[in-house]
Amino acid sequence: MSARVLVVDDEPGVRRALERGLRAEGMEVVTAADGNSGLRAALTGSFDVVLLDIMLPGLSGYRVLERLRAEGVRTPVLMISAKDGEVDQADGLDLGADGYLVKPFSFVVLVAQVKALLRRSGADNGPRDVLRLGELIVDRAVREVSWAGAPVALSPREFAVLATLAGRPGVVVSKDELLRAAWGDEQAATRNAVEVYVGYLRRKLEAVGAGHLVRTVRGHGYLASAEAPREA
């Protein structure tokens, strides 16, 4: 199974446990600690499943789910919450949740529910999630990149940066957004880390003749474009 999971929960222990456990199952995991950052990650990233707590700082899980569905994001969402009332569960399902799990829960049961959602959506064995930008091909399902047929070997974080940019061609993506996409909720990561990894990424793209793909927009972030920059 190759799946990308977003975990939105304000409890550090829960985030760490889910991240370790899901990665052990072969899944890629991005985390967020509050409703606003979780919403931004879900809107700008590409995920196969979202694990969403209800009681979050900023926006509640209910509001995050409501916004996602209003924006047309159909990614399966599994609500995870200490709220175990029938009304709470019904509210989540009415807003578009695909499942509801009450804390404390069995990790075995959570994994089974995540895999069931992946099977239902076809993310575990369905068509590959492929981005194309000129001669660039980014296959998010198997984490492969090529330019004009030449493979480009990237680290997981380089891949996350490129996939985020390629998924929004011609749109300026801030360093903060790239930080969330590639580092999730890691407190030690900084905007300087984004600059470093963009530099790594550019060198690898330059090696296959695609050095123009990732551009810096000073003071704002980066964008990806297949068009070569015009000479002054």
C-alpha positions as CSV (number, residue, x, y, z in Angstrom):
1,M,0.0,0.0,0.0
2,S,1.3,3.5,-0.9
3,A,-0.8,6.1,0.8
4,R,-0.4,9.7,2.1
5,V,-2.2,10.5,5.3
6,L,-2.8,13.8,7.0
7,V,-3.1,13.6,10.8
8,V,-4.7,16.7,12.4
9,D,-4.6,16.5,16.2
10,D,-3.6,18.9,19.0
11,E,-2.2,16.3,21.3
12,P,1.6,15.8,20.6
13,G,1.6,12.3,22.0
14,V,-1.3,11.2,19.7
15,R,0.4,12.8,16.6
16,R,3.7,11.1,17.3
17,A,2.1,7.7,18.0
18,L,-0.1,7.8,14.8
19,E,2.9,9.0,12.7
20,R,5.1,6.2,13.9
21,G,2.5,3.6,13.6
22,L,1.2,4.6,10.1
23,R,4.7,4.9,8.8
24,A,5.4,1.4,10.1
25,E,2.5,0.4,7.9
26,G,4.2,1.9,4.8
27,M,2.3,5.1,4.7
28,E,3.6,8.7,4.3
29,V,2.4,10.9,7.2
30,V,2.0,14.7,7.5
31,T,0.8,16.2,10.8
32,A,-0.8,19.4,11.9
33,A,-1.5,20.6,15.4
34,D,-4.5,22.9,14.9
35,G,-7.5,23.4,12.7
36,N,-6.2,26.3,10.6
37,S,-2.9,24.5,9.7
38,G,-4.8,21.3,9.1
39,L,-7.2,23.0,6.7
40,R,-4.4,24.6,4.8
41,A,-2.5,21.4,4.5
42,A,-5.6,19.5,3.3
43,L,-6.4,22.2,0.7
44,T,-2.9,22.5,-0.6
45,G,-1.5,19.0,-0.3
46,S,-2.5,15.7,-1.9
47,F,-3.7,13.1,0.7
48,D,-5.5,9.8,0.4
49,V,-7.0,10.0,3.9
50,V,-7.3,12.7,6.6
51,L,-7.5,11.7,10.3
52,L,-9.2,14.7,11.9
53,D,-9.7,15.4,15.6
54,I,-12.8,17.4,16.6
55,M,-11.6,19.5,19.5
56,L,-8.8,21.6,17.9
57,P,-7.4,25.1,18.5
58,G,-8.5,27.6,16.0
59,L,-11.0,25.9,13.8
60,S,-12.8,22.8,15.2
61,G,-12.6,19.6,13.3
62,Y,-16.3,20.1,12.3
63,R,-15.5,23.4,10.7
64,V,-12.4,22.0,9.0
65,L,-14.5,19.2,7.5
66,E,-17.2,21.6,6.5
67,R,-14.7,23.9,4.7
68,L,-13.1,20.9,2.9
69,R,-16.4,19.7,1.5
70,A,-17.5,23.2,0.6
71,E,-14.2,23.5,-1.4
72,G,-14.9,20.3,-3.2
73,V,-12.2,18.2,-1.5
74,R,-13.5,14.7,-1.5
75,T,-10.6,13.0,0.4
76,P,-11.9,10.4,2.8
77,V,-12.0,11.8,6.4
78,L,-11.9,9.7,9.5
79,M,-12.9,11.7,12.6
80,I,-11.1,10.8,15.8
81,S,-12.4,12.3,19.0
82,A,-13.0,11.8,22.8
83,K,-16.6,13.0,22.1
84,D,-18.5,9.7,22.1
85,G,-22.1,10.8,22.0
86,E,-24.4,9.7,19.2
87,V,-25.2,13.3,18.3
88,D,-21.5,14.1,18.0
89,Q,-20.9,11.1,15.6
90,A,-24.0,12.0,13.7
91,D,-22.9,15.6,13.3
92,G,-19.5,14.5,11.9
93,L,-21.1,12.1,9.4
94,D,-23.7,14.6,8.4
95,L,-20.9,17.1,7.5
96,G,-19.3,14.5,5.2
97,A,-17.0,12.4,7.4
98,D,-16.4,8.9,6.1
99,G,-15.9,7.3,9.6
100,Y,-15.8,8.1,13.3
101,L,-13.5,6.7,15.9
102,V,-13.7,7.4,19.6
103,K,-10.6,8.0,21.8
104,P,-9.0,6.0,23.3
105,F,-9.0,3.7,20.3
106,S,-7.2,0.6,19.3
107,F,-4.4,1.3,16.8
108,V,-5.2,-2.0,15.0
109,V,-8.8,-0.8,14.5
110,L,-7.7,2.6,13.3
111,V,-5.4,1.0,10.7
112,A,-8.2,-1.3,9.6
113,Q,-10.5,1.7,9.1
114,V,-7.8,3.7,7.2
115,K,-7.2,0.7,4.9
116,A,-10.9,0.3,4.4
117,L,-11.2,3.9,3.3
118,L,-8.3,3.5,1.0
119,R,-9.9,0.4,-0.6
120,R,-13.2,2.3,-0.9
121,S,-11.6,5.2,-2.6
122,G,-9.3,3.1,-4.8
123,A,-6.2,4.8,-3.4
124,D,-4.5,1.5,-2.5
125,N,-4.6,-0.1,-5.9
126,G,-6.4,2.4,-8.2
127,P,-5.0,4.6,-10.9
128,R,-1.8,6.4,-10.1
129,D,-2.0,10.0,-8.9
130,V,0.1,11.7,-11.6
131,L,1.0,15.3,-12.1
132,R,2.3,16.6,-15.4
133,L,4.1,19.9,-16.0
134,G,5.6,20.1,-19.5
135,E,8.1,17.3,-19.7
136,L,7.9,16.7,-15.9
137,I,6.0,13.7,-14.6
138,V,5.4,13.4,-10.8
139,D,3.9,10.1,-9.8
140,R,2.7,10.6,-6.2
141,A,1.5,7.0,-5.8
142,V,4.9,5.5,-6.3
143,R,6.9,8.6,-5.6
144,E,8.7,8.7,-8.9
145,V,9.8,11.8,-10.9
146,S,11.1,12.1,-14.5
147,W,11.9,14.9,-16.9
148,A,11.7,14.2,-20.6
149,G,11.9,10.5,-19.8
150,A,15.0,10.8,-17.5
151,P,14.4,9.7,-14.0
152,V,15.1,12.1,-11.2
153,A,16.0,10.5,-7.8
154,L,14.6,12.7,-4.9
155,S,14.6,12.4,-1.2
156,P,11.2,12.2,0.5
157,R,11.3,15.9,1.4
158,E,12.6,17.0,-2.0
159,F,9.7,15.0,-3.5
160,A,7.2,16.6,-1.2
161,V,8.4,20.1,-2.1
162,L,8.3,19.4,-5.9
163,A,4.9,17.6,-5.7
164,T,3.4,20.6,-3.8
165,L,4.7,23.1,-6.4
166,A,3.9,20.9,-9.4
167,G,0.4,20.5,-8.1
168,R,-0.2,24.2,-8.3
169,P,1.6,25.3,-11.5
170,G,2.2,29.0,-11.9
171,V,1.0,29.7,-8.4
172,V,3.3,31.1,-5.8
173,V,3.6,28.8,-2.8
174,S,4.9,30.3,0.4
175,K,7.8,28.8,2.4
176,D,5.3,28.1,5.3
177,E,3.1,26.0,3.0
178,L,6.2,24.0,1.7
179,L,7.3,23.6,5.3
180,R,4.0,22.1,6.3
181,A,3.9,19.8,3.2
182,A,7.4,18.4,3.7
183,W,8.0,18.6,7.4
184,G,4.5,18.5,8.8
185,D,4.5,19.4,12.5
186,E,8.2,19.1,13.2
187,Q,9.0,22.0,15.6
188,A,12.8,22.0,14.7
189,A,12.1,22.7,11.0
190,T,12.5,26.3,9.8
191,R,12.0,28.3,6.6
192,N,15.8,28.1,6.1
193,A,15.3,24.3,5.7
194,V,12.9,25.0,2.8
195,E,15.6,27.1,1.1
196,V,18.2,24.4,1.6
197,Y,15.9,21.7,0.1
198,V,14.8,23.8,-2.8
199,G,18.5,24.2,-3.6
200,Y,19.0,20.4,-3.5
201,L,16.0,20.0,-5.7
202,R,17.2,22.6,-8.2
203,R,20.6,20.9,-8.6
204,K,18.9,17.6,-9.3
205,L,16.6,19.2,-11.9
206,E,19.5,21.0,-13.5
207,A,21.2,17.7,-14.0
208,V,18.4,16.7,-16.4
209,G,18.0,20.0,-18.1
210,A,15.0,21.2,-16.0
211,G,16.7,23.8,-13.8
212,H,14.2,26.5,-14.8
213,L,11.2,24.6,-13.3
214,V,11.4,25.9,-9.8
215,R,11.6,29.7,-9.5
216,T,12.0,32.0,-6.6
217,V,9.5,34.8,-6.1
218,R,11.4,37.1,-3.7
219,G,9.5,37.9,-0.6
220,H,6.7,35.5,-1.3
221,G,7.9,31.9,-2.0
222,Y,8.4,29.7,-5.0
223,L,6.5,28.6,-8.1
224,A,6.8,25.9,-10.7
225,S,6.5,26.6,-14.4
226,A,7.3,24.5,-17.5
227,E,8.1,27.6,-19.5
228,A,11.6,28.8,-19.7
229,P,12.1,32.3,-18.2
230,R,12.2,35.1,-20.7
231,E,15.6,36.8,-21.2
232,A,15.7,40.4,-20.2
